[in-house]
Amino acid sequence: MPIQRSESLSANLYQLPLGKIGQPATWPDYTALALPVDELITLALKVGLCLSSSADACLPVHAWRSLGQQRATAAIAPLISLLSFPRSQQFIKSCPTSLTL
């Protein structure tokens, strides 16, 4: 079933399967959604969401991966800045693969 673009960035990302960490072949094709890079960067920087037990926890992960698949060079510096946050284990596990796409 093709993914439909909606008005809400989060609505697009909620419906996606997460796939496996470090295995881009299992990730959705985020480029098909043509999500706005500036909004993805804002969402990607919300690492605190990854610490929650809500459905929101997957949103930054999807944002990192989408930015990687889009080869969004504007996202490199903001994402690298997250490496200094001590509670960003999910980012440290997931984002390096996204940065190398």
C-alpha positions as CSV (number, residue, x, y, z in Angstrom):
1,M,0.0,0.0,0.0
2,P,1.6,3.3,-1.0
3,I,2.0,5.9,1.7
4,Q,0.0,9.1,1.3
5,R,1.5,12.5,2.1
6,S,-0.7,14.3,4.6
7,E,-0.6,17.8,6.0
8,S,1.2,16.5,9.1
9,L,4.8,15.4,9.1
10,S,4.1,13.3,12.2
11,A,1.1,11.6,10.6
12,N,3.3,10.5,7.7
13,L,5.9,9.0,10.0
14,Y,3.5,7.3,12.5
15,Q,2.2,5.0,9.9
16,L,5.7,3.7,8.8
17,P,7.3,0.5,10.1
18,L,10.6,1.2,11.9
19,G,12.8,-1.4,10.4
20,K,16.0,-2.5,12.0
21,I,18.8,-0.4,13.4
22,G,21.8,-0.2,11.1
23,Q,20.1,-2.0,8.3
24,P,18.9,0.6,5.7
25,A,17.5,-2.1,3.5
26,T,14.7,-2.7,6.1
27,W,13.8,1.0,6.3
28,P,10.8,2.5,4.4
29,D,11.5,4.6,1.3
30,Y,11.3,8.0,2.9
31,T,12.2,9.7,-0.3
32,A,8.9,8.8,-1.8
33,L,7.2,11.0,0.8
34,A,9.3,14.1,-0.1
35,L,9.1,15.4,3.5
36,P,10.4,18.9,4.1
37,V,14.0,18.9,5.3
38,D,13.6,21.8,7.7
39,E,10.8,20.1,9.5
40,L,12.7,16.8,9.6
41,I,15.7,18.5,11.1
42,T,13.5,20.1,13.8
43,L,12.0,16.7,14.6
44,A,15.3,14.9,14.5
45,L,16.7,17.2,17.2
46,K,13.9,16.1,19.6
47,V,16.0,13.2,21.0
48,G,14.1,13.4,24.3
49,L,11.1,11.8,22.4
50,C,13.2,8.6,22.1
51,L,13.2,8.3,25.8
52,S,9.4,8.2,26.1
53,S,7.2,5.1,25.9
54,S,4.7,6.8,23.7
55,A,4.3,6.4,19.9
56,D,6.2,9.6,19.6
57,A,9.5,7.7,20.4
58,C,9.8,6.6,16.8
59,L,9.5,10.1,15.2
60,P,13.2,11.3,15.6
61,V,14.4,7.9,14.3
62,H,12.2,8.2,11.2
63,A,13.4,11.8,10.8
64,W,17.2,10.8,11.0
65,R,16.6,8.1,8.4
66,S,14.6,10.3,6.1
67,L,17.3,13.0,6.2
68,G,19.9,10.4,5.4
69,Q,17.9,8.9,2.4
70,Q,17.4,12.5,1.1
71,R,21.1,13.2,1.5
72,A,20.1,16.4,3.2
73,T,23.5,18.1,3.7
74,A,21.8,20.8,5.8
75,A,21.1,18.2,8.4
76,I,24.7,17.1,8.9
77,A,25.8,19.7,11.5
78,P,22.6,19.6,13.6
79,L,22.7,15.8,13.7
80,I,26.4,15.7,14.6
81,S,25.6,18.1,17.5
82,L,23.4,15.4,19.0
83,L,26.5,13.2,19.7
84,S,27.3,15.4,22.7
85,F,24.0,14.6,24.5
86,P,24.6,12.0,27.1
87,R,21.1,10.5,26.9
88,S,21.0,10.0,23.1
89,Q,21.8,6.3,22.9
90,Q,19.1,5.7,20.3
91,F,20.7,8.4,18.2
92,I,24.2,7.0,18.6
93,K,22.9,3.5,17.5
94,S,20.8,4.7,14.6
95,C,22.1,8.0,13.2
96,P,25.6,7.0,12.0
97,T,24.0,4.8,9.4
98,S,21.7,7.6,8.3
99,L,24.7,10.0,8.0
100,T,26.5,7.6,5.7
101,L,23.7,7.2,3.1
